[in-house]
Amino acid sequence: MILLPWLKAAIFLSSAISVLYLVYFALYLPYALRPAKKWARQAPRCRFAVLVAARNEEAVIGNLVETLLAQDYPRELYDVIVIPNNCTDDTAGAAHRAGALVMECPQPVRAKGDALRQVIDMLMRQDRYDAVCVFDADNLVDPGFLAAMNDAWCAGAPAGQGYRDSKNPQDSMISSCYSIYYWMVNRLFSQTRAHVHLSAVVNGSGFMVSMDWLRRHGGWHTVTLTEDLEFTTQCILDGDRVAWVPAAKTYDEQPLTFAQSWRQRCRWSVGMLQCLRVYGPRLIRDRSRTGRQLHARLDQLLFLVAPLLQALYLVTLALSGLLGALQIHFALAPYSDILYQPLFSAALSFVGTVVLAVGVIALERKPLLSMAKGVLGYWVFLMSWVPINVYALFTPSLEWKAIPHTRSIRLDQVQKNK
């Protein structure tokens, strides 16, 4: 049958692309075994504006502000500024009572990037701050966060990403899976990239941007649903890199249910593809950079095409199934089993996922037994991203919807349960 050679060629090509993609990222795995690089300690000099965009976060904002005001850093060198937007509760009042400054946005806010843009524009008219640090309202922040970011800023880093940990890793299987995912991003992406002088990835919250960088670029300007990835890409396009600052630790509240996770990851995938559409051509086209900067652009491009590669994986499975059905029907391979290859592939990927999850938990020195449900469910968590990415391919835009945060716990409780 004339269709069979074409099917085989398509399967071979798509499989080869997927394998080469995985091999590229696997090349960095040995660097994950190395300890994180440490920044030289510096005297406190950087004046920080600590920004928290908050939407209906009355239940958790107080605990965050408490940890920010308890930093091991001179109190006169930073201000905590909460930016309430689209709130129907008393987020502003709770933030004010906890000791934060409150700044309202003069224009409507669609997503977090809008709030950052408006407030940073106002701060740039002053000469009060040297850098901004950005957090989400559900975070808790380690006392050494600002001191660690001061070290990176004093060393000349235009931006820095801290270590994103979880404050509820054992609440549910979903929160356990999220925790493993962020530990993997920390260890297998940002830390490995730091060892080869590439850019870490800004990861939602717990990051720093220098005011010099913001002034050079006319402020904060993001247009996608994933302002963190977009900012990372802007840094790389400008020849800068986001520094990895693991001593600056943030604890984040993870979703508890699959429905919450599905909604959030749909937004991530749509935003990632938005970034690819907006910045992909520039990452490919601009050849004015050489050496490490070209490597950084390639690295970021491959990061952004992840949704497309997952969709390609689904196409490969479908083509393999079709090929198996045709071979059986035409008796070209009478002993072939139409289910064997997909089941073998699924079993192999499950084992690989478990091994990788256990390895990261061990490297990060997290409690393995209490994370067992996350380890066993992590394959399903990752595989569920395939239909999410297919959905994102046909959804160019998506309304930003907040995930309710209710885990009103203190930092000492989180550290006690580690």
Disulfide bonds with the S-S distance in Angstrom:
none
